[in-house]
Amino acid sequence: MFTHFSHSSQFNRILLIQFGKIRDTTRTLPIINILQTRFPRAKIAWLATQEMIDFANSYNIVNHLMLAKPGWYKRLSEINTLRKRLRSFSPDLCLDLQGDVASGLAMKLSGCRKRISISGARNRFFGKPKSVQQPEHLLEKRLLLLETLDVAGASIDYELPEIGTERRVVDWLARELGLESAPFAMLGVAVQSNSSYWEIDRYVQVAEHLRCNLGLPTVVTWQSAGERRIADKIVAESGGMAILTPALSAIQFAALARRSSIYVGGDNDFLHVAAAVGTPCIGIFCDENSRFDTPQCNNFQYVQAQSGVTRQNRRGTYAGNDPIRIDNYTYDVIRVCNACDDILRPEPLHEEGHHDVQPRTTQRADSRKIIEIR
């Protein structure tokens, strides 16, 4: 709810600038939902990458989507083209959620006078957007931007709605995986960087815990070819407790995640999508800085784990002669399994050996309703 709500400032056309991947789309959802509630008559445009546009367009998140081609700021022709498109939209409010040189240039090209940037730095080449003091968490930084718009204290709501395409896809996936009616869990492999790597044996032990202690078969998801190879090994070593999914688009994954009892995985796009659709999630973060970018929603916990290898140096080789084995290997697995128990069993069990999974509740009963506190 809003702690204060002033009607002194109204905007008709709002431009959001945020580049990146699908995870960046879900990170921006709370801001969009707040803006749509605070300014219900405003048209919102989003300057984003092609991957983000494909995902956002499927869910009809904003009124307009504008493409920022890779390296557009390096070519004068692309700069002029984008300038015309931005000025044809004629925004009266521009929010830079990226905070780098490219987004600063895009703000300047928009011709908008009311410009607010997540970056605390002021750049004399790209104007002087109003800057704000920066907290540690990324979402908190973005919410702080909205305080200048009299939208302080707004509740955080991802609210990624279910669409018809999802419902058609999930029936096919359930038949393919043999999960038409049974509850199941999802494991997400994440090897996008060395710092987000978690060893195969650990995933296998988590799958065993989900099956033996919580009665949930495990579906293993992957995105890249490298993740597919690790997912294959997890399934092979699980002794039939895990099933491999086919290649899934983000929309297909969202459809399957809605039916899942829990999602456990590293920091990748799928983790953020699962959190956005309201699935209980356990995020496994091997990089300490990742905790500043965790989804801030109900039914989400993160475990600050340790990677099984050292970080790579700039040449791509290990800092030492051999990868370092982490001493608290078993401790990490126990922490993840305990987090699964906590999120699926919020109340203590009175009967020994009873393993029923608690039903998942919706993230917010009425997320669109905002009550003004005077």
Backbone hydrogen bonds, N-H to C=O, Kabsch-Sander energy under -0.5 kcal/mol:
donor,donor_aa,acceptor,acceptor_aa,energy
2,F,371,I,-0.7
3,T,152,A,-1.5
4,H,152,A,-0.7
10,Q,8,S,-0.5
14,I,43,K,-2.7
15,L,93,L,-2.9
16,L,14,I,-0.5
16,L,45,A,-2.8
17,I,95,L,-2.3
18,Q,16,L,-0.5
18,Q,47,L,-2.1
24,D,21,K,-0.7
25,T,21,K,-1.0
25,T,22,I,-0.6
26,T,22,I,-1.8
27,R,23,R,-1.9
28,T,24,D,-1.0
28,T,25,T,-0.5
29,L,25,T,-0.8
29,L,26,T,-0.6
32,I,28,T,-2.1
33,N,29,L,-2.7
34,I,30,P,-2.0
35,L,31,I,-2.4
36,Q,32,I,-2.6
37,T,33,N,-1.4
38,R,34,I,-2.8
39,F,35,L,-2.9
42,A,39,F,-1.6
43,K,12,N,-3.1
45,A,14,I,-3.0
45,A,43,K,-0.5
46,W,64,H,-1.7
47,L,16,L,-3.1
48,A,46,W,-0.7
48,A,66,M,-2.6
53,I,49,T,-2.3
54,D,50,Q,-2.5
55,F,51,E,-1.4
56,A,52,M,-3.0
57,N,53,I,-2.8
58,S,54,D,-1.0
59,Y,55,F,-1.0
60,N,57,N,-0.7
61,I,56,A,-1.7
63,N,44,I,-1.2
64,H,44,I,-2.0
66,M,46,W,-3.2
68,A,48,A,-2.6
69,K,67,L,-0.7
72,W,69,K,-1.9
74,K,71,G,-1.9
75,R,72,W,-1.3
79,I,75,R,-2.1
80,N,76,L,-2.4
81,T,77,S,-2.1
82,L,78,E,-2.6
83,R,79,I,-2.2
84,K,80,N,-1.9
85,R,81,T,-1.9
86,L,82,L,-2.7
87,R,83,R,-2.2
88,S,84,K,-1.7
89,F,85,R,-1.2
90,S,86,L,-1.1
92,D,13,R,-2.2
93,L,13,R,-1.1
94,C,114,K,-2.4
95,L,15,L,-3.0
96,D,94,C,-0.5
96,D,116,I,-3.0
97,L,17,I,-2.3
97,L,95,L,-0.8
98,Q,17,I,-0.6
104,G,100,D,-2.1
105,L,101,V,-2.2
106,A,102,A,-2.2
107,M,103,S,-2.2
108,K,104,G,-1.8
109,L,105,L,-2.4
110,S,106,A,-1.5
111,G,107,M,-0.6
111,G,108,K,-1.0
112,C,107,M,-0.6
115,R,113,R,-1.1
116,I,94,C,-2.5
117,S,130,K,-1.6
118,I,96,D,-2.1
123,N,127,G,-0.6
124,R,122,R,-0.5
126,F,123,N,-0.6
130,K,115,R,-2.2
138,L,292,F,-2.8
141,K,137,H,-1.8
142,R,138,L,-1.8
143,L,139,L,-2.6
144,L,140,E,-1.9
145,L,141,K,-1.0
146,L,142,R,-0.8
146,L,143,L,-0.6
147,E,143,L,-0.5
147,E,144,L,-0.9
148,T,145,L,-1.0
149,L,146,L,-1.6
150,D,147,E,-1.4
151,V,146,L,-1.5
154,A,151,V,-0.8
157,D,155,S,-0.5
160,L,276,A,-1.3
166,E,163,I,-0.6
167,R,163,I,-1.4
168,R,164,G,-1.7
169,V,165,T,-2.0
170,V,166,E,-2.8
171,D,167,R,-1.0
172,W,168,R,-1.0
173,L,169,V,-2.4
174,A,170,V,-2.5
175,R,171,D,-1.8
176,E,172,W,-2.3
177,L,173,L,-2.3
178,G,174,A,-0.8
179,L,174,A,-2.7
185,A,217,P,-2.9
186,M,262,I,-2.2
187,L,219,V,-2.7
188,G,264,V,-2.9
189,V,187,L,-0.6
189,V,221,T,-1.9
196,S,193,S,-1.3
197,Y,194,N,-1.3
202,R,199,E,-0.5
203,Y,199,E,-1.4
204,V,200,I,-2.3
205,Q,201,D,-2.1
206,V,202,R,-2.0
207,A,203,Y,-2.4
208,E,204,V,-2.2
209,H,205,Q,-2.0
210,L,206,V,-2.5
211,R,207,A,-2.0
212,C,208,E,-3.0
213,N,209,H,-2.3
214,L,209,H,-0.9
215,G,211,R,-0.7
216,L,210,L,-2.9
218,T,241,M,-2.0
219,V,185,A,-2.7
220,V,218,T,-0.5
220,V,243,I,-3.5
221,T,187,L,-3.0
221,T,219,V,-0.6
228,R,224,S,-2.0
229,R,225,A,-1.8
230,I,226,G,-1.5
231,A,227,E,-2.7
232,D,228,R,-2.4
233,K,229,R,-1.5
234,I,230,I,-2.2
235,V,231,A,-2.3
236,A,232,D,-2.3
237,E,233,K,-2.2
238,S,234,I,-0.7
238,S,235,V,-0.6
239,G,236,A,-0.5
240,G,235,V,-0.7
241,M,238,S,-0.6
243,I,218,T,-2.7
245,T,220,V,-2.1
248,L,222,W,-0.5
253,F,249,S,-2.7
254,A,250,A,-2.3
255,A,251,I,-2.0
256,L,252,Q,-2.0
257,A,253,F,-3.0
258,R,254,A,-1.7
259,R,255,A,-0.6
259,R,256,L,-0.8
260,S,256,L,-0.6
260,S,257,A,-0.9
261,S,184,F,-3.0
262,I,184,F,-0.6
263,Y,280,P,-2.4
264,V,186,M,-2.9
265,G,282,I,-2.1
266,G,188,G,-1.4
267,D,284,I,-0.6
268,N,266,G,-1.2
272,H,268,N,-1.3
273,V,269,D,-2.1
274,A,270,F,-2.7
275,A,271,L,-1.9
276,A,272,H,-1.8
277,V,273,V,-1.6
278,G,275,A,-1.1
279,T,274,A,-2.1
281,C,299,N,-2.6
282,I,263,Y,-2.7
283,G,301,Q,-2.9
284,I,265,G,-2.6
285,F,283,G,-0.7
285,F,303,V,-2.4
286,C,284,I,-0.6
288,E,286,C,-0.5
290,S,287,D,-1.4
291,R,288,E,-1.1
292,F,289,N,-1.6
293,D,290,S,-2.1
294,T,291,R,-0.7
297,C,295,P,-1.0
300,F,297,C,-0.6
301,Q,281,C,-2.2
303,V,283,G,-3.2
305,A,285,F,-1.4
305,A,303,V,-1.4
313,N,317,T,-2.6
316,G,313,N,-2.0
319,A,311,R,-1.0
329,Y,326,I,-0.9
332,D,328,N,-2.1
333,V,329,Y,-1.4
334,I,330,T,-2.2
335,R,331,Y,-2.3
336,V,332,D,-2.2
337,C,333,V,-2.6
338,N,334,I,-2.8
339,A,335,R,-2.0
340,C,336,V,-2.0
341,D,337,C,-2.1
342,D,338,N,-2.5
343,I,339,A,-2.3
344,L,340,C,-1.8
345,R,341,D,-2.2
352,E,350,H,-0.6
354,H,351,E,-1.6
355,H,353,G,-0.6
358,Q,344,L,-1.4
367,S,364,R,-0.5
369,K,366,D,-0.9
370,I,368,R,-0.5
373,I,2,F,-0.9
374,R,372,E,-0.6
